[in-house]
Amino acid sequence: MKNRDLYLNQLIKFRDKKLIKVITGLRRSGKSTLLSLFEKHLIASGVDKNHIIRMNFESFEFDEITSYKDLHGYIRERIIDKSKKHYIILDEVQQVSCWERAINSFLVDANVDIYITGSNAYLLSSELSTLLSGRYVEVKMQPLSFKEYLDFLPLNRESNLSEEFNQYIQYGGLPIVVELLDNPKTIGPFLEGVYNTVIMKDVIERNGVRDAALLESILKFIAANIGSIVSTKKISDYLTSSGRKTTSDTIDNYLKMLENAFIIYKANRYDLKGKMFLKTLEKYYIVDMGIRNQLTGLRNTDYGYVLENLVYLELIRRGYEVAIGKIGSWEVDFVATKPNEKIYYQVTASILDETTRRRELRPLRSISDNYPKYILTMDQTIFNDYSGIKVQNILDFLRE
């Protein structure tokens, strides 16, 4: 069981704080493994196994626990010594009806520390956020970063960094993919299975979607157009040309559903001069390149957009709020912000061509503030500073 230190350290940091730890993320991205790692950490730190109550609601063992009363009764019976802290660890808890009531009750009445996972954002938009306002912390889990992916590869593998990066782009970063690399023919069916489960359980069933084919068409459009400006009209025109008529409201609703299942991420545009978010023409990125390639059939996509998708996810992973910057008629790929930090990024496959270099530098040069500005590229070059604008190799950036 490989460590996911980025996420494990967050759980350890919040351990025994009077907050519910909510781990969200795509199915098969490693949430259950993270809970197992945390359970191991608890035992290693001296917690009695009998004081850890672990339940996975995708397991048949807990099939009969369907309501918050069942859940409350099961856990209450296992709190054997009320003077000692018990750790409640619940996997895919959204399967239990009104589960929030049981969780809230234990938070108020018992000496417990609670950890829960879920595969869609409704976990937090449900009654939980009302009942527990200000009393939970969200840990947003993603598939493996490129740095994690390299750590997961067997030590005795013979390959170079460039090959491993191409493999990562092709097959994605779901942890099980690494175990399947010795037999690449099995990766496609595995990704297809993950995709179908996510679509069926976390989108279609959860939302009562009537037109599954339309939903899939919208997702395939997004997958084929990562990093491109997208509007509901653009999607509508594409669907109409394919013989599918729909409304803007339906497209908006389906996009929101896909976001809530952590399949796609929306990046809004921010006007750097007007200092305001724009309400139209967003960009979308997909959570995992393997799933994206499964959806699009590995059709040729601008390599720059693929790199852009990876950089966007990496910035989210590092805790930044990420927007698309607009300055006049020019665009800055990413404006990454934290409360006391701001960084501008342009992402491009190469700036060795002078025309491309000028095009990528121009928006950054037109920003008048003194926050750091970077161009991320696949180039290996000695010259890495253009009047304060730093140039960094993407593989170096991803492995920081």
DAGIUR-V786933 format. One record per residue. N is the residue number from 1. OMEGA is omega in radians with two decimals (NA if undefined). D_CENTER is the distance of its C-alpha to the mean C-alpha in Angstrom with 1 decimal. Layout:
N;OMEGA;D_CENTER, N;OMEGA;D_CENTER
//
This chain:
1;-3.10;21.0, 2;3.13;19.1, 3;2.95;17.9, 4;-2.96;14.4, 5;-3.12;16.1, 6;-3.08;13.4, 7;3.14;12.4, 8;-3.14;15.9, 9;3.09;17.6, 10;3.12;15.8, 11;3.14;17.2, 12;-3.14;20.5, 13;-3.09;20.7, 14;-3.13;20.5, 15;3.08;22.7, 16;2.98;25.8, 17;-3.07;24.8, 18;3.14;25.6, 19;3.00;22.0, 20;3.12;20.0, 21;-3.07;16.9, 22;-3.12;14.1, 23;-3.11;11.2, 24;3.10;8.5, 25;-3.14;5.8, 26;3.03;6.7, 27;3.09;10.4, 28;3.12;11.6, 29;3.02;8.7, 30;-3.10;11.4, 31;-3.13;11.7, 32;3.10;15.4, 33;3.11;16.1, 34;3.12;14.9, 35;3.10;17.3, 36;3.10;20.0, 37;-3.13;19.7, 38;3.09;20.1, 39;3.10;22.9, 40;3.11;24.5, 41;-3.14;24.3, 42;-3.11;26.0, 43;3.13;28.8, 44;-3.12;29.3, 45;3.03;29.8, 46;3.12;32.5, 47;3.09;31.0, 48;3.13;33.1, 49;-3.12;31.4, 50;3.12;33.1, 51;3.08;31.3, 52;-3.14;27.9, 53;-3.05;27.2, 54;-3.14;24.3, 55;3.06;23.6, 56;-3.02;21.3, 57;2.96;21.8, 58;3.12;20.9, 59;3.14;24.0, 60;-3.11;27.4, 61;-3.08;28.8, 62;-3.05;27.5, 63;-3.06;28.1, 64;3.10;30.9, 65;-3.02;28.9, 66;-3.11;28.0, 67;-3.13;28.9, 68;3.11;28.4, 69;3.07;32.0, 70;-3.10;31.6, 71;-3.13;28.6, 72;-3.12;30.7, 73;-3.12;33.7, 74;-3.09;32.0, 75;-3.09;30.4, 76;3.13;33.6, 77;-3.04;35.8, 78;3.01;33.8, 79;-2.92;34.1, 80;-3.12;37.2, 81;-3.00;38.1, 82;3.14;37.3, 83;-3.12;38.2, 84;3.13;35.4, 85;3.05;31.7, 86;-3.13;29.7, 87;-3.13;26.1, 88;-3.06;24.4, 89;-3.01;21.3, 90;-3.09;20.1, 91;3.14;17.6, 92;-3.02;16.5, 93;-3.10;19.0, 94;3.09;18.5, 95;-3.09;21.0, 96;-3.11;23.7, 97;3.10;25.4, 98;-3.10;25.5, 99;-3.09;24.0, 100;-3.08;23.5, 101;3.12;27.3, 102;-3.11;27.7, 103;-3.14;25.0, 104;-3.14;26.6, 105;-3.13;30.0, 106;3.13;29.2, 107;-3.10;27.6, 108;-2.90;30.9, 109;-2.99;33.5, 110;3.10;32.5, 111;-3.02;32.0, 112;2.99;28.4, 113;-2.91;25.0, 114;3.13;22.2, 115;3.14;18.8, 116;3.05;16.9, 117;3.05;13.8, 118;-3.05;12.7, 119;2.98;10.6, 120;-3.01;10.9, 121;3.11;11.1, 122;3.05;14.9, 123;-3.08;15.0, 124;3.13;15.2, 125;3.14;17.0, 126;-3.12;19.6, 127;-3.10;22.7, 128;-3.06;20.8, 129;3.09;20.2, 130;-3.11;23.9, 131;-2.96;25.3, 132;-3.10;23.3, 133;3.12;23.0, 134;-3.08;22.4, 135;3.04;22.5, 136;3.06;18.9, 137;-3.10;16.1, 138;3.00;12.4, 139;-3.04;10.4, 140;-3.04;6.6, 141;3.09;5.8, 142;2.94;4.0, 143;-3.07;6.9, 144;2.92;9.8, 145;3.12;10.3, 146;3.12;13.6, 147;3.10;15.5, 148;-3.14;14.3, 149;3.11;15.1, 150;3.11;18.6, 151;-3.10;19.1, 152;-3.12;18.5, 153;3.10;21.0, 154;-3.09;24.6, 155;-3.06;26.8, 156;3.14;29.6, 157;3.10;27.7, 158;3.06;29.7, 159;3.12;27.6, 160;-3.03;26.9, 161;-3.13;23.9, 162;3.11;24.1, 163;-3.12;24.2, 164;3.11;21.2, 165;3.11;19.1, 166;3.10;20.4, 167;3.12;19.6, 168;3.11;16.0, 169;-3.08;15.8, 170;-2.99;17.7, 171;3.10;16.2, 172;-2.97;12.6, 173;3.04;11.1, 174;-2.99;11.2, 175;-3.09;13.6, 176;3.13;16.4, 177;-3.12;16.6, 178;3.14;18.2, 179;-3.09;20.8, 180;-3.04;21.7, 181;3.12;22.3, 182;3.11;26.0, 183;-3.00;26.2, 184;-3.14;24.0, 185;-3.13;25.5, 186;-3.04;23.7, 187;3.14;20.1, 188;3.11;20.5, 189;3.10;21.6, 190;-3.13;18.9, 191;3.09;16.1, 192;3.13;18.3, 193;3.11;18.5, 194;-3.12;14.8, 195;-3.12;14.5, 196;3.13;17.7, 197;3.14;16.7, 198;-3.12;13.5, 199;-3.08;15.7, 200;-2.99;18.7, 201;-2.97;17.6, 202;3.14;14.6, 203;-3.01;15.9, 204;-3.12;19.6, 205;-3.06;21.0, 206;-3.05;19.1, 207;-3.10;20.2, 208;-3.10;23.5, 209;-3.11;22.7, 210;-3.06;26.1, 211;-3.09;25.4, 212;-3.12;22.9, 213;3.11;24.2, 214;3.10;23.5, 215;-3.12;19.9, 216;3.10;19.5, 217;3.12;21.4, 218;-3.14;19.2, 219;3.13;16.0, 220;3.08;18.1, 221;3.11;19.2, 222;-3.12;15.8, 223;-3.13;15.0, 224;-3.06;18.4, 225;3.10;18.1, 226;3.09;14.9, 227;3.10;16.0, 228;3.05;19.0, 229;-3.08;20.2, 230;3.02;19.8, 231;3.10;22.0, 232;3.11;22.8, 233;3.13;26.2, 234;3.11;25.0, 235;-3.14;23.1, 236;3.13;26.2, 237;3.12;28.6, 238;-3.12;26.8, 239;3.12;26.9, 240;3.12;30.5, 241;3.10;31.5, 242;3.10;30.2, 243;3.13;32.4, 244;3.10;29.8, 245;3.14;30.7, 246;-3.12;28.4, 247;3.10;27.9, 248;-3.14;25.6, 249;3.13;24.9, 250;3.13;23.8, 251;3.12;21.5, 252;-3.13;20.0, 253;-3.11;19.6, 254;3.08;18.0, 255;3.13;15.4, 256;3.11;14.6, 257;-3.14;14.5, 258;3.05;11.9, 259;-3.09;9.7, 260;3.08;10.5, 261;3.10;9.6, 262;3.08;5.9, 263;3.12;7.6, 264;3.10;8.2, 265;3.13;7.7, 266;3.03;11.2, 267;3.12;12.9, 268;3.11;16.3, 269;-3.11;19.4, 270;3.12;21.3, 271;-3.05;25.1, 272;3.10;26.0, 273;-3.12;29.6, 274;-3.13;29.5, 275;3.11;26.8, 276;3.08;25.1, 277;3.10;22.1, 278;-2.97;23.1, 279;-3.07;22.7, 280;3.01;22.6, 281;3.11;21.4, 282;2.95;17.6, 283;3.10;15.5, 284;3.07;12.5, 285;-3.07;10.0, 286;-2.95;8.6, 287;-3.04;5.5, 288;-3.08;8.3, 289;3.10;11.8, 290;3.11;13.6, 291;3.11;12.8, 292;-3.13;13.5, 293;3.08;16.8, 294;-3.13;17.7, 295;-3.01;17.5, 296;-3.12;19.6, 297;3.10;21.9, 298;3.06;21.3, 299;3.13;23.1, 300;3.06;23.8, 301;3.08;21.3, 302;-3.08;22.1, 303;3.12;20.9, 304;3.13;20.2, 305;3.09;17.5, 306;3.11;15.8, 307;3.13;16.0, 308;3.13;14.9, 309;-3.13;11.6, 310;-3.14;11.1, 311;3.11;12.4, 312;-3.12;10.2, 313;-3.13;6.9, 314;3.12;9.4, 315;3.07;10.7, 316;3.14;7.7, 317;-3.12;7.5, 318;3.01;11.2, 319;3.12;11.3, 320;2.82;12.6, 321;-3.01;12.9, 322;3.09;12.9, 323;3.01;15.5, 324;-3.12;17.8, 325;3.05;21.2, 326;3.07;24.4, 327;-3.00;27.7, 328;3.13;30.6, 329;-3.09;30.2, 330;-3.09;27.9, 331;2.97;24.1, 332;-3.02;22.1, 333;-3.09;18.8, 334;2.94;16.9, 335;-3.07;18.1, 336;-3.06;16.0, 337;2.90;17.4, 338;-3.08;17.7, 339;-3.11;20.7, 340;-3.03;23.1, 341;3.05;21.6, 342;3.11;21.0, 343;3.09;20.5, 344;-3.14;21.0, 345;2.85;19.7, 346;-3.13;21.1, 347;3.14;19.7, 348;-3.11;22.2, 349;-3.09;23.3, 350;3.00;26.7, 351;3.13;29.0, 352;3.08;32.1, 353;-3.02;33.5, 354;3.14;35.2, 355;3.11;34.3, 356;-3.12;30.6, 357;3.12;30.9, 358;-3.11;32.7, 359;-3.11;30.2, 360;-3.13;27.2, 361;-2.99;29.3, 362;-3.13;30.8, 363;-3.12;28.0, 364;3.13;27.4, 365;-3.10;31.2, 366;3.08;31.6, 367;-2.97;29.5, 368;-3.10;32.1, 369;-3.04;30.3, 370;3.09;30.0, 371;-3.11;26.4, 372;-3.14;25.2, 373;-3.08;24.7, 374;2.85;23.3, 375;3.09;23.4, 376;-3.03;21.1, 377;3.09;22.8, 378;-3.12;23.6, 379;2.92;27.2, 380;-3.04;29.0, 381;3.12;31.4, 382;-3.09;33.6, 383;-3.01;33.8, 384;3.12;30.6, 385;3.10;31.7, 386;3.14;32.9, 387;3.09;34.5, 388;3.07;31.8, 389;-3.06;28.8, 390;3.03;27.3, 391;-3.12;26.3, 392;3.07;23.9, 393;-3.06;23.1, 394;-3.13;19.5, 395;3.06;19.7, 396;3.13;21.2, 397;-3.08;18.4, 398;-3.10;15.7, 399;3.14;17.9, 400;NA;18.7
//
